[in-house]
Amino acid sequence: EVQLQASGGGLVQAGGSLRLSCAASGFTFADTTIGWFRQAPGKEREGVSCIDISDGTTAYTDSVKGRFTISSDNAKNTVYLQMNSLKPEDTAVYYCGARGSWGQGTLVTVSS
């Protein structure tokens, strides 16, 4: 059973930083792509970033390029999302997803 657990959200002022973690289990971690997604109030869920664990290839949506960094710790089956220079428009529930499954989200609130 695929399990994904996101954590690390919180309240931060604009310009601040947070690091989200996604602990994964139930599948071969090294042979998959894991993504971070977010859903702001009243908006659809959107892709933020993803990483191909097998070769480290990463991708980002334009609005976070240069501010967010995705990485993985294969020994811990964990993917991270380092978020710097946060903006109020980054406020959302952040989810990690893989193999067609979603984890429980973590709320990020950025105050102006």
Backbone as a chain_set.jsonl record, in Angstrom:
{"seq": "EVQLQASGGGLVQAGGSLRLSCAASGFTFADTTIGWFRQAPGKEREGVSCIDISDGTTAYTDSVKGRFTISSDNAKNTVYLQMNSLKPEDTAVYYCGARGSWGQGTLVTVSS", "coords": {"N": [[0.838, -1.186, 0.0], [0.63, 2.1, -0.974], [1.92, 4.771, 0.808], [2.016, 8.109, 1.826], [3.277, 10.748, 3.615], [2.995, 13.987, 4.39], [4.655, 16.726, 5.934], [5.641, 19.56, 7.977], [4.571, 22.027, 7.433], [3.322, 25.357, 8.238], [2.969, 28.577, 9.843], [4.289, 31.466, 8.454], [6.109, 34.49, 7.943], [6.008, 36.688, 5.112], [8.701, 36.353, 2.878], [10.033, 34.593, 4.433], [11.101, 31.182, 5.264], [10.398, 27.679, 4.796], [10.609, 24.156, 5.284], [9.333, 21.41, 3.775], [8.482, 17.984, 4.298], [8.186, 14.733, 2.882], [7.363, 11.663, 3.657], [7.728, 8.459, 2.414], [6.323, 5.237, 1.663], [5.726, 1.744, 0.913], [6.233, 1.291, -1.733], [8.691, 0.979, -4.383], [10.998, 3.159, -3.721], [13.217, 4.259, -5.05], [12.631, 4.073, -7.682], [10.78, 5.812, -8.871], [8.755, 8.725, -9.535], [8.203, 11.539, -7.604], [5.981, 14.001, -6.571], [5.298, 17.402, -5.551], [2.403, 19.122, -4.713], [-0.082, 21.713, -4.603], [-2.911, 23.277, -3.09], [-4.768, 26.045, -3.061], [-7.165, 28.017, -1.204], [-10.305, 27.89, -2.734], [-9.245, 27.361, -5.211], [-7.976, 25.226, -7.864], [-6.106, 22.183, -7.457], [-2.624, 22.354, -7.982], [0.392, 21.489, -9.7], [3.572, 21.733, -8.205], [6.298, 20.987, -7.959], [8.529, 18.356, -8.961], [10.37, 15.286, -8.657], [12.453, 12.938, -10.174], [13.323, 10.118, -8.774], [15.127, 8.184, -9.567], [17.117, 9.333, -11.166], [17.464, 11.884, -10.29], [16.431, 14.036, -11.659], [14.736, 17.116, -11.83], [11.83, 19.269, -11.685], [10.011, 22.344, -11.946], [7.2, 24.457, -11.298], [6.617, 27.581, -12.926], [6.149, 29.728, -11.157], [7.515, 29.219, -8.823], [10.131, 28.809, -9.367], [13.552, 29.207, -8.684], [13.065, 29.848, -6.084], [12.052, 27.669, -4.642], [13.254, 24.415, -3.768], [13.525, 21.077, -4.598], [14.322, 17.923, -3.206], [15.793, 14.719, -2.4], [16.135, 12.126, 0.042], [17.341, 9.207, -0.201], [17.968, 7.151, 1.528], [16.266, 7.531, 3.587], [13.83, 7.383, 2.416], [12.482, 9.745, 1.744], [11.232, 12.807, 0.561], [11.989, 16.204, 0.084], [10.894, 19.628, 0.252], [12.263, 22.555, -0.029], [11.448, 25.742, 0.756], [11.919, 28.978, 0.021], [11.995, 32.582, 0.383], [9.245, 33.083, 0.663], [5.914, 33.882, -0.376], [2.761, 35.591, 0.078], [0.969, 34.487, -1.767], [1.781, 31.886, -1.923], [0.446, 30.549, -0.027], [-1.284, 27.707, 0.91], [-2.625, 24.346, 0.985], [-0.313, 21.845, 1.011], [0.575, 18.968, -0.763], [2.048, 15.727, -1.173], [2.597, 13.487, -3.856], [2.471, 10.296, -5.507], [2.7, 7.504, -7.685], [-0.024, 7.528, -8.292], [-1.24, 8.052, -5.902], [-2.109, 10.046, -3.032], [-0.823, 11.911, -0.301], [-1.681, 12.91, 3.064], [-2.285, 16.333, 3.394], [-0.276, 19.274, 4.189], [-0.53, 22.336, 5.829], [0.432, 25.46, 4.638], [0.905, 28.722, 5.517], [1.347, 31.976, 4.59], [2.014, 35.042, 5.793], [1.429, 38.513, 5.14]], "CA": [[0.0, 0.0, 0.0], [1.377, 3.358, -1.058], [1.645, 5.742, 1.868], [2.785, 9.344, 1.723], [2.955, 11.605, 4.742], [3.616, 15.308, 4.293], [4.764, 17.462, 7.184], [6.524, 20.714, 7.941], [3.877, 23.278, 7.177], [3.177, 26.26, 9.364], [2.734, 29.996, 9.576], [5.551, 32.179, 8.283], [5.957, 35.801, 7.33], [6.505, 36.821, 3.745], [10.149, 36.4, 2.845], [10.569, 33.531, 5.256], [11.365, 29.867, 4.682], [9.91, 26.454, 5.406], [10.988, 22.929, 4.586], [8.347, 20.343, 3.855], [8.983, 16.62, 4.149], [7.231, 13.73, 2.43], [7.852, 10.317, 3.962], [7.061, 7.527, 1.509], [6.482, 3.808, 1.912], [4.803, 0.903, 0.174], [6.642, 1.128, -3.12], [10.135, 1.104, -4.57], [11.245, 4.604, -3.708], [14.261, 4.657, -5.996], [12.174, 3.814, -9.041], [9.535, 6.526, -9.075], [8.749, 10.186, -9.511], [7.366, 12.059, -6.529], [5.69, 15.405, -6.803], [4.627, 18.266, -4.589], [1.268, 19.827, -5.275], [-0.704, 22.58, -3.607], [-4.266, 23.731, -3.373], [-5.139, 27.239, -2.312], [-8.618, 28.121, -1.029], [-11.062, 28.284, -3.907], [-8.521, 27.089, -6.445], [-7.699, 23.835, -8.14], [-4.786, 21.705, -7.087], [-1.639, 22.567, -9.034], [1.701, 20.917, -9.486], [4.593, 22.685, -7.776], [7.617, 20.485, -8.285], [8.631, 16.902, -8.918], [11.716, 14.745, -8.764], [12.616, 11.547, -10.572], [14.281, 9.616, -7.786], [16.132, 7.318, -10.195], [18.255, 10.076, -11.707], [17.538, 13.201, -9.672], [15.871, 15.101, -12.494], [13.716, 17.9, -11.136], [11.052, 20.229, -12.462], [9.299, 23.31, -11.096], [6.308, 25.378, -11.956], [7.312, 28.858, -13.102], [5.963, 30.667, -10.052], [8.39, 28.896, -7.688], [11.511, 28.642, -9.823], [14.5, 30.096, -8.02], [12.717, 30.011, -4.662], [11.842, 26.353, -4.053], [14.162, 23.361, -4.183], [13.092, 19.727, -4.24], [15.446, 17.011, -3.047], [15.391, 13.443, -1.798], [17.062, 11.343, 0.853], [16.928, 7.847, -0.543], [18.126, 6.285, 2.702], [15.107, 7.752, 4.465], [12.604, 7.355, 1.607], [11.856, 11.03, 2.029], [11.428, 13.915, -0.37], [11.878, 17.5, 0.753], [10.666, 20.828, -0.541], [12.763, 23.741, 0.651], [10.727, 26.898, 0.234], [12.518, 30.242, 0.46], [11.378, 33.807, -0.139], [7.819, 32.78, 0.557], [5.0, 34.979, -0.668], [1.387, 35.272, 0.499], [0.309, 33.645, -2.763], [2.19, 30.498, -1.719], [-0.438, 29.978, 0.97], [-2.044, 26.584, 0.361], [-2.337, 23.027, 1.535], [0.679, 21.189, 0.171], [0.475, 17.514, -0.784], [2.957, 14.984, -2.032], [1.891, 12.464, -4.605], [3.269, 9.348, -6.273], [2.031, 6.251, -8.061], [-1.466, 7.704, -8.29], [-1.738, 8.229, -4.54], [-1.847, 11.322, -2.378], [-0.707, 11.881, 1.139], [-2.383, 13.963, 3.801], [-1.612, 17.593, 3.143], [0.224, 20.101, 5.275], [-0.936, 23.704, 5.528], [1.42, 26.532, 4.645], [0.277, 30.035, 5.533], [2.34, 33.039, 4.511], [1.389, 36.326, 6.114], [2.064, 39.668, 4.481]], "C": [[0.878, 1.243, 0.0], [0.944, 4.283, 0.069], [2.589, 6.918, 1.726], [2.342, 10.266, 2.847], [3.724, 12.905, 4.633], [3.611, 15.977, 5.659], [5.647, 18.684, 6.98], [5.861, 22.038, 7.661], [3.79, 24.137, 8.427], [2.883, 27.668, 8.911], [4.078, 30.708, 9.521], [5.271, 33.534, 7.654], [6.509, 35.797, 5.909], [8.02, 37.033, 3.772], [10.819, 35.289, 3.633], [10.719, 32.211, 4.514], [10.699, 28.76, 5.479], [10.478, 25.285, 4.624], [9.928, 21.876, 4.844], [9.034, 19.001, 3.641], [7.853, 15.72, 3.692], [7.86, 12.369, 2.665], [7.039, 9.309, 3.162], [7.314, 6.085, 1.917], [5.49, 3.047, 1.051], [5.124, 0.737, -1.293], [8.152, 1.307, -3.207], [10.484, 2.57, -4.762], [12.181, 5.035, -4.828], [13.809, 4.562, -7.449], [10.874, 4.549, -9.337], [9.77, 8.027, -9.16], [7.767, 10.636, -8.444], [7.195, 13.553, -6.75], [5.097, 16.099, -5.602], [3.554, 19.047, -5.342], [0.71, 20.749, -4.191], [-2.092, 22.988, -4.063], [-4.596, 24.889, -2.45], [-6.661, 27.3, -2.187], [-9.305, 28.614, -2.292], [-10.39, 28.023, -5.232], [-8.301, 25.596, -6.631], [-6.289, 23.466, -7.672], [-3.833, 21.897, -8.261], [-0.322, 21.891, -8.676], [2.714, 21.993, -9.17], [5.971, 22.239, -8.241], [7.586, 18.969, -8.27], [10.085, 16.495, -9.09], [11.639, 13.287, -9.183], [13.715, 10.981, -9.696], [15.407, 8.835, -8.462], [17.334, 8.085, -10.725], [18.364, 11.509, -11.178], [17.011, 14.341, -10.513], [14.73, 15.797, -11.772], [12.995, 18.841, -12.102], [10.263, 21.106, -11.502], [8.292, 24.097, -11.928], [6.949, 26.769, -11.942], [7.26, 29.758, -11.868], [6.882, 30.392, -8.866], [9.848, 28.729, -8.084], [12.415, 29.677, -9.174], [14.226, 30.299, -6.538], [12.572, 28.662, -3.951], [12.865, 25.37, -4.604], [13.644, 22.025, -3.688], [14.325, 18.837, -4.164], [14.939, 15.722, -2.413], [16.522, 12.87, -0.967], [16.652, 9.897, 0.675], [17.053, 6.888, 0.635], [16.93, 6.387, 3.635], [13.781, 7.679, 3.719], [11.796, 8.633, 1.804], [12.219, 12.051, 0.951], [11.163, 15.221, 0.37], [11.52, 18.589, -0.253], [11.111, 22.014, 0.305], [12.142, 24.96, -0.012], [11.311, 28.166, 0.843], [11.776, 31.416, -0.169], [9.877, 33.622, -0.34], [6.989, 34.044, 0.379], [3.601, 34.61, -0.188], [0.664, 34.359, -0.498], [0.778, 32.2, -2.732], [1.316, 29.797, -0.679], [-1.331, 28.91, 0.343], [-1.828, 25.36, 1.24], [-1.424, 22.319, 0.54], [0.576, 19.67, 0.362], [1.656, 16.927, -1.551], [2.174, 13.841, -2.665], [2.848, 11.583, -5.364], [2.433, 8.121, -6.564], [0.51, 6.368, -7.964], [-2.074, 7.907, -6.914], [-1.328, 9.585, -3.984], [-1.679, 11.105, -0.893], [-1.595, 12.939, 1.768], [-1.602, 15.251, 3.641], [-1.107, 18.269, 4.404], [-0.001, 21.558, 4.894], [0.237, 24.667, 5.667], [0.669, 27.858, 4.552], [1.363, 31.095, 5.573], [1.634, 34.367, 4.735], [2.158, 37.479, 5.479], [2.539, 40.692, 5.486]], "O": [[1.747, 1.413, 0.855], [-0.244, 4.543, 0.258], [3.793, 6.754, 1.532], [1.149, 10.529, 3.004], [4.947, 12.93, 4.765], [2.674, 15.812, 6.44], [6.31, 18.828, 5.953], [6.526, 23.074, 7.653], [4.139, 23.705, 9.525], [2.586, 27.916, 7.742], [4.902, 30.573, 10.425], [4.299, 33.695, 6.915], [7.374, 34.991, 5.566], [8.542, 37.794, 4.587], [12.025, 35.07, 3.515], [10.497, 32.127, 3.306], [10.468, 28.889, 6.681], [10.79, 25.412, 3.44], [9.663, 21.503, 5.987], [10.021, 18.891, 2.913], [6.699, 15.919, 4.069], [8.782, 11.971, 1.953], [5.809, 9.303, 3.224], [8.374, 5.751, 2.445], [4.537, 3.62, 0.523], [4.363, 0.105, -2.025], [8.805, 1.725, -2.251], [10.286, 3.138, -5.836], [11.957, 6.058, -5.475], [14.556, 4.943, -8.351], [9.972, 3.999, -9.969], [10.865, 8.516, -8.883], [6.632, 10.162, -8.393], [8.145, 14.266, -7.073], [4.475, 15.472, -4.745], [3.773, 19.554, -6.442], [1.001, 20.577, -3.007], [-2.394, 23.035, -5.255], [-4.691, 24.736, -1.232], [-7.369, 26.691, -2.989], [-8.924, 29.641, -2.852], [-10.906, 28.42, -6.276], [-8.422, 24.808, -5.693], [-5.415, 24.32, -7.518], [-4.196, 21.63, -9.406], [0.025, 21.745, -7.504], [2.716, 23.052, -9.797], [6.718, 23.013, -8.84], [6.717, 18.366, -7.641], [10.911, 17.254, -9.598], [10.868, 12.504, -8.629], [14.888, 11.319, -9.853], [16.534, 8.832, -7.966], [18.448, 7.561, -10.738], [19.257, 12.255, -11.579], [17.13, 15.502, -10.121], [13.867, 15.151, -11.177], [13.492, 19.156, -13.183], [9.894, 20.686, -10.405], [8.512, 24.363, -13.11], [7.732, 27.088, -11.047], [8.221, 30.468, -11.572], [7.018, 31.243, -7.987], [10.706, 28.53, -7.224], [12.09, 30.863, -9.119], [15.055, 30.857, -5.819], [12.934, 28.536, -2.782], [13.289, 25.474, -5.755], [13.358, 21.86, -2.502], [15.255, 18.979, -4.957], [13.801, 15.648, -1.949], [17.701, 13.098, -1.237], [15.723, 9.42, 1.326], [16.31, 5.911, 0.717], [16.62, 5.454, 4.375], [12.723, 7.888, 4.313], [10.582, 8.594, 2.004], [13.363, 12.134, 0.503], [10.235, 15.323, 1.174], [11.808, 18.479, -1.444], [10.419, 22.422, 1.237], [12.304, 25.172, -1.214], [11.203, 28.39, 2.048], [11.027, 31.251, -1.131], [9.326, 33.967, -1.385], [7.311, 35.111, 0.902], [3.29, 33.425, -0.062], [-0.169, 33.546, -0.098], [0.226, 31.363, -3.446], [1.436, 28.589, -0.475], [-2.042, 29.17, -0.628], [-0.965, 25.346, 2.118], [-1.747, 22.215, -0.643], [0.501, 19.166, 1.483], [2.193, 17.555, -2.464], [1.226, 13.309, -2.087], [3.9, 12.033, -5.816], [1.562, 7.747, -5.779], [-0.165, 5.407, -7.593], [-3.297, 7.932, -6.775], [-0.34, 10.183, -4.409], [-2.309, 10.229, -0.301], [-2.187, 13.764, 1.071], [-0.376, 15.249, 3.744], [-1.457, 17.895, 5.523], [0.301, 21.967, 3.773], [0.937, 24.681, 6.679], [-0.106, 28.081, 3.622], [2.197, 31.111, 6.478], [0.766, 34.762, 3.957], [3.376, 37.419, 5.307], [3.095, 41.721, 5.103]]}, "num_chains": 1, "name": "protein.A"}
